[in-house]
Structure formats: C-alpha cells, structure tokens
Amino acid sequence: MQDFAMKNVDVMDVLITNKVFRDELKKHYIEAYNVDKEVFELNDDGEFKVIVYNHELKYENKECFRLAVNTKNRTVNLIQ
C-alpha cells in the first residue's frame, strides 16, 4: 500500500512538470493544485494510466482526459 502511494507521488511529480499535462488542465479549467485523478499501475516498468476528472461538470462529462505516464522515462502521452 505504501509502495503504491510512493508511485502515485512519482506520477504526480512527472505530471506537474509536463507541458502536455498543464495545457490539458488549462483546457478543462482545472487548477494544478486541485487535480482529481485516478492512477492505475500498468506494469512494473513504471507505466501508469491516469484519468483526470472535473467534478464541477455534468455527471456524464466528469472525465476530462486520460494520460499514459512512464515514471522511468519521465514521459507523458495524451490518450485519445
């Protein structure tokens, strides 16, 4: 459990410095300090799927965007 919490911190560390992530937050009017997200570990190679939500939107539109994050390579890709 604590291991996943540390991985979650690593994911956020990669995201907060990434331009793609910050640009998507702006598009959806989400403040960087108030990101509501779910993080899913895909494998032991540092790959994660992140879903970002905005709960102020209508129920069916709360999911704003998805990202593929690699904490080892420090890369972020928008999932269409």
C-alpha positions as CSV (number, residue, x, y, z in Angstrom):
1,M,0.0,0.0,0.0
2,Q,2.8,2.4,0.9
3,D,4.7,1.4,-2.2
4,F,1.7,2.5,-4.4
5,A,1.4,5.8,-2.5
6,M,5.1,6.5,-3.4
7,K,4.4,5.6,-7.0
8,N,1.5,7.9,-7.0
9,V,3.8,10.7,-5.8
10,D,6.2,9.8,-8.6
11,V,3.5,10.0,-11.2
12,M,2.4,13.5,-10.0
13,D,6.0,14.6,-10.0
14,V,6.3,13.7,-13.7
15,L,2.9,15.2,-14.5
16,I,3.3,18.6,-12.7
17,T,6.4,19.4,-14.8
18,N,4.9,18.3,-18.1
19,K,3.7,20.8,-20.6
20,V,1.1,18.5,-22.2
21,F,-0.5,17.9,-18.7
22,R,-0.5,21.6,-17.8
23,D,-2.0,22.5,-21.2
24,E,-4.8,20.0,-20.8
25,L,-5.5,21.3,-17.3
26,K,-6.0,24.8,-18.7
27,K,-8.3,23.5,-21.4
28,H,-10.6,21.9,-18.7
29,Y,-10.3,24.8,-16.2
30,I,-8.6,22.7,-13.6
31,E,-6.1,24.2,-11.1
32,A,-2.8,22.2,-10.8
33,Y,-3.1,22.2,-7.0
34,N,-6.6,20.7,-7.2
35,V,-6.3,17.8,-9.6
36,D,-8.7,14.9,-9.0
37,K,-7.3,11.8,-10.7
38,E,-7.2,8.1,-10.6
39,V,-3.9,6.3,-11.2
40,F,-3.6,2.8,-12.5
41,E,-0.3,0.9,-12.5
42,L,0.0,-1.0,-15.8
43,N,3.2,-2.9,-15.1
44,D,6.4,-2.9,-13.1
45,D,8.3,-0.8,-15.7
46,G,7.0,2.5,-14.4
47,E,4.0,2.7,-16.7
48,F,0.7,4.2,-15.5
49,K,-2.6,5.2,-16.8
50,V,-4.0,8.4,-15.3
51,I,-7.6,9.6,-15.6
52,V,-8.3,13.3,-14.7
53,Y,-11.7,14.4,-13.6
54,N,-13.5,17.7,-13.1
55,H,-16.4,17.1,-10.7
56,E,-17.9,20.5,-11.3
57,L,-19.0,19.3,-14.8
58,K,-22.2,17.4,-15.5
59,Y,-22.1,13.7,-14.4
60,E,-21.5,12.2,-17.8
61,N,-18.7,14.7,-18.7
62,K,-16.7,14.5,-15.5
63,E,-13.8,12.5,-17.1
64,C,-11.7,15.2,-18.8
65,F,-8.7,13.3,-20.2
66,R,-6.5,10.3,-20.0
67,L,-2.7,10.1,-19.9
68,A,-0.1,7.4,-20.2
69,V,2.7,8.2,-17.8
70,N,6.1,6.5,-17.7
71,T,8.0,7.4,-14.5
72,K,11.2,5.8,-15.5
73,N,11.5,7.8,-18.8
74,R,9.6,10.8,-17.4
75,T,7.2,10.8,-20.4
76,V,3.6,11.8,-20.7
77,N,1.3,11.0,-23.6
78,L,-2.3,12.0,-24.1
79,I,-4.6,9.0,-24.7
80,Q,-7.2,9.9,-27.3
